[in-house]
Amino acid sequence: MGAKQVDERGREVVEIGARMRGMLEEIEKAHIYISDAQRQDYREGRSAGEARATERRTCERLARIEAMLSDSKTDKK
C-alpha cells in the first residue's frame, strides 16, 4: 500500500481499485502456494496428516484474505 493520502478536508483517501488489486494478487499467491505445497508434499512423501495441516493453514489464510476483499467491497458501497 502506498502512503496515506488525505483530501482538503482531512479525510483519508482510499483507492479501492488499487486496494482490491493488491488483495487479489495475494489471493493468487495463496492459490499458487497451495498448489506448490501439494506438489512438494507429494514429491517428498509427507504424511497425509502433515499435508492436511499445511493445506488447512493455507486455506485459513486464503479465507482471511478473501474476507478482507469482501469487506473492501462492502466499504465501497
Residue frames as a rotation matrix with the C-alpha (Angstrom) as fourth column:
MET 1
0.587 0.809 0.000 0.00
0.809 -0.587 0.000 0.00
0.000 0.000 -1.000 0.00
GLY 2
-0.115 -0.605 0.788 1.18
0.549 -0.700 -0.457 3.50
0.828 0.380 0.413 -0.74
ALA 3
-0.949 -0.266 -0.168 1.48
0.294 -0.561 -0.774 6.43
0.112 -0.784 0.611 1.59
LYS 4
-0.164 0.925 -0.342 -1.69
0.875 -0.024 -0.483 7.64
-0.455 -0.378 -0.806 3.28
GLN 5
-0.780 0.004 0.625 -3.46
0.407 -0.755 0.513 10.33
0.475 0.655 0.588 1.24
VAL 6
-0.340 0.652 -0.678 -5.71
0.714 -0.290 -0.637 12.99
-0.612 -0.700 -0.367 2.75
ASP 7
0.032 0.420 0.907 -8.12
0.876 -0.449 0.177 15.32
0.482 0.789 -0.382 0.95
GLU 8
-0.490 -0.262 0.832 -8.56
0.096 -0.964 -0.248 19.04
0.867 -0.042 0.497 1.61
ARG 9
0.418 0.718 0.556 -10.96
-0.574 -0.265 0.775 18.32
0.704 -0.643 0.301 4.50
GLY 10
-0.320 -0.655 0.684 -8.53
-0.947 0.210 -0.241 15.97
0.014 -0.726 -0.688 6.22
ARG 11
0.639 0.601 0.480 -10.38
-0.573 0.788 -0.223 12.80
-0.513 -0.133 0.848 5.23
GLU 12
-0.384 -0.801 0.459 -8.36
-0.265 0.572 0.776 9.78
-0.884 0.176 -0.432 4.22
VAL 13
0.326 0.384 -0.864 -8.50
-0.935 -0.006 -0.356 8.99
-0.142 0.923 0.357 0.50
VAL 14
-0.222 -0.326 0.919 -8.58
-0.227 0.934 0.277 5.28
-0.948 -0.147 -0.281 -0.30
GLU 15
-0.289 0.080 -0.954 -8.17
-0.957 0.011 0.291 3.98
0.033 0.997 0.073 -3.82
ILE 16
0.372 0.561 0.739 -10.48
-0.615 0.746 -0.257 0.97
-0.695 -0.359 0.623 -3.75
GLY 17
0.914 -0.014 -0.405 -9.27
-0.347 0.488 -0.801 -0.34
0.209 0.873 0.442 -7.11
ALA 18
-0.005 -0.997 -0.082 -5.64
-0.634 0.067 -0.771 -0.41
0.774 0.048 -0.632 -6.01
ARG 19
-0.329 -0.065 0.942 -6.57
-0.909 0.293 -0.297 -1.98
-0.257 -0.954 -0.155 -2.68
MET 20
0.657 0.654 0.375 -8.66
-0.495 0.750 -0.439 -4.69
-0.568 0.102 0.816 -4.32
ARG 21
0.707 -0.474 -0.525 -5.95
-0.431 0.299 -0.851 -5.34
0.560 0.828 0.007 -6.90
GLY 22
-0.328 -0.869 0.369 -3.45
-0.828 0.077 -0.556 -5.87
0.455 -0.488 -0.745 -4.08
MET 23
-0.106 0.366 0.924 -5.76
-0.759 0.570 -0.313 -8.28
-0.642 -0.735 0.218 -2.29
LEU 24
0.891 0.429 -0.150 -6.45
-0.411 0.621 -0.668 -10.20
-0.194 0.656 0.729 -5.50
GLU 25
0.244 -0.892 -0.381 -2.71
-0.618 0.160 -0.770 -10.54
0.747 0.424 -0.512 -6.01
GLU 26
-0.503 -0.405 0.763 -2.42
-0.861 0.304 -0.407 -12.00
-0.068 -0.862 -0.502 -2.51
ILE 27
0.434 0.731 0.527 -5.22
-0.585 0.673 -0.452 -14.47
-0.685 -0.112 0.720 -3.28
GLU 28
0.822 -0.188 -0.537 -3.43
-0.434 0.403 -0.806 -15.53
0.368 0.896 0.250 -6.45
LYS 29
-0.231 -0.968 0.102 -0.19
-0.772 0.119 -0.624 -16.00
0.592 -0.222 -0.775 -4.49
ALA 30
-0.254 0.206 0.945 -2.05
-0.815 0.481 -0.323 -18.15
-0.521 -0.852 0.046 -1.93
HIS 31
0.814 0.580 0.025 -3.53
-0.454 0.662 -0.596 -20.35
-0.362 0.474 0.803 -4.67
ILE 32
0.487 -0.727 -0.484 -0.10
-0.480 0.240 -0.844 -20.82
0.729 0.644 -0.232 -6.22
TYR 33
-0.413 -0.661 0.626 1.36
-0.881 0.116 -0.458 -21.56
0.230 -0.741 -0.631 -2.79
ILE 34
0.247 0.597 0.763 -1.30
-0.706 0.650 -0.281 -24.21
-0.664 -0.469 0.582 -2.12
SER 35
0.943 0.117 -0.311 -0.62
-0.318 0.590 -0.742 -25.91
0.097 0.799 0.593 -5.46
ASP 36
0.133 -0.980 -0.149 3.14
-0.573 0.046 -0.818 -25.82
0.809 0.194 -0.555 -4.93
ALA 37
-0.342 -0.227 0.912 2.82
-0.930 0.217 -0.295 -27.14
-0.131 -0.949 -0.286 -1.37
GLN 38
0.625 0.643 0.443 0.64
-0.547 0.766 -0.338 -30.01
-0.557 -0.031 0.830 -2.53
ARG 39
0.806 -0.398 -0.438 3.14
-0.266 0.417 -0.869 -30.92
0.529 0.817 0.230 -5.26
GLN 40
-0.183 -0.935 0.303 6.04
-0.733 -0.076 -0.676 -30.69
0.655 -0.346 -0.672 -2.82
ASP 41
0.012 0.282 0.959 4.20
-0.887 0.445 -0.120 -32.83
-0.461 -0.850 0.256 -0.27
TYR 42
0.926 0.378 0.002 3.64
-0.323 0.794 -0.515 -35.47
-0.196 0.476 0.857 -2.93
ARG 43
0.515 -0.801 -0.304 7.29
-0.319 0.150 -0.936 -35.42
0.796 0.579 -0.178 -4.05
GLU 44
-0.409 -0.744 0.528 8.62
-0.744 -0.064 -0.665 -35.59
0.529 -0.665 -0.527 -0.50
GLY 45
-0.265 0.377 -0.888 6.16
0.217 0.920 0.325 -38.26
0.939 -0.107 -0.326 0.57
ARG 46
-0.827 0.020 0.561 4.96
-0.508 -0.453 -0.733 -36.33
0.240 -0.892 0.384 3.58
SER 47
-0.819 0.572 -0.048 2.32
0.523 0.709 -0.474 -37.94
-0.236 -0.413 -0.879 5.67
ALA 48
-0.253 0.827 0.502 -1.27
0.667 -0.226 0.710 -37.19
0.701 0.515 -0.494 4.83
GLY 49
0.507 0.452 -0.734 -1.70
0.859 -0.334 0.388 -35.54
-0.069 -0.827 -0.558 8.25
GLU 50
-0.323 -0.715 -0.620 1.17
0.537 -0.678 0.502 -33.12
-0.779 -0.171 0.603 7.66
ALA 51
-0.869 0.030 0.493 -0.12
0.457 -0.331 0.826 -32.29
0.188 0.943 0.274 4.20
ARG 52
0.121 0.990 0.075 -3.64
0.794 -0.142 0.591 -31.64
0.596 -0.012 -0.803 5.53
ALA 53
0.340 -0.053 -0.939 -2.28
0.794 -0.519 0.317 -29.39
-0.504 -0.853 -0.135 8.29
THR 54
-0.726 -0.652 -0.218 -0.32
0.391 -0.653 0.649 -27.32
-0.565 0.386 0.729 5.77
GLU 55
-0.671 0.548 0.500 -3.30
0.507 -0.154 0.848 -27.11
0.542 0.822 -0.174 3.46
ARG 56
0.317 0.828 -0.463 -5.61
0.921 -0.152 0.359 -26.13
0.227 -0.540 -0.810 6.36
ARG 57
-0.028 -0.399 -0.916 -3.32
0.620 -0.726 0.297 -23.28
-0.784 -0.560 0.268 7.45
THR 58
-0.931 -0.357 0.068 -3.01
0.258 -0.516 0.817 -22.02
-0.257 0.778 0.573 3.90
CYS 59
-0.376 0.876 0.302 -6.76
0.669 0.031 0.742 -22.23
0.641 0.481 -0.598 3.31
GLU 60
0.345 0.453 -0.822 -7.40
0.907 -0.387 0.168 -20.30
-0.242 -0.803 -0.544 6.52
ARG 61
-0.495 -0.605 -0.623 -5.01
0.356 -0.796 0.490 -17.59
-0.792 0.021 0.610 5.31
LEU 62
-0.908 0.203 0.367 -6.80
0.338 -0.166 0.926 -17.51
0.249 0.965 0.083 1.96
ALA 63
0.042 0.986 -0.160 -10.19
0.911 0.028 0.412 -17.22
0.411 -0.163 -0.897 3.70
ARG 64
0.128 -0.055 -0.990 -8.92
0.698 -0.705 0.130 -14.23
-0.705 -0.707 -0.052 5.72
ILE 65
-0.850 -0.477 -0.223 -7.69
0.159 -0.636 0.755 -12.52
-0.502 0.606 0.617 2.54
GLU 66
-0.659 0.675 0.332 -10.99
0.525 0.098 0.845 -13.21
0.538 0.732 -0.419 0.77
ALA 67
0.243 0.742 -0.625 -12.90
0.969 -0.208 0.130 -11.81
-0.033 -0.637 -0.770 3.77
MET 68
-0.308 -0.434 -0.847 -10.79
0.397 -0.868 0.300 -8.66
-0.865 -0.243 0.440 3.59
LEU 69
-0.986 -0.030 0.164 -11.62
0.166 -0.280 0.945 -8.36
0.018 0.959 0.281 -0.09
SER 70
-0.232 0.973 -0.006 -15.32
0.812 0.197 0.549 -8.86
0.535 0.122 -0.836 0.64
ASP 71
0.197 0.234 -0.952 -15.19
0.836 -0.548 0.038 -6.23
-0.513 -0.803 -0.304 3.41
SER 72
-0.739 -0.547 -0.393 -13.49
0.238 -0.758 0.607 -3.86
-0.631 0.355 0.690 1.00
LYS 73
-0.764 0.535 0.360 -16.35
0.408 -0.032 0.913 -4.26
0.499 0.844 -0.193 -1.48
THR 74
0.183 0.863 -0.472 -18.85
0.951 -0.034 0.306 -3.57
0.248 -0.505 -0.827 1.32
ASP 75
-0.134 -0.326 -0.936 -16.95
0.630 -0.757 0.174 -0.43
-0.765 -0.566 0.307 2.41
LYS 76
-0.926 -0.290 0.242 -17.13
0.356 -0.458 0.814 0.82
-0.125 0.840 0.528 -1.15
LYS 77
-0.278 0.920 0.277 -20.95
0.763 0.037 0.645 0.97
0.583 0.391 -0.712 -1.10
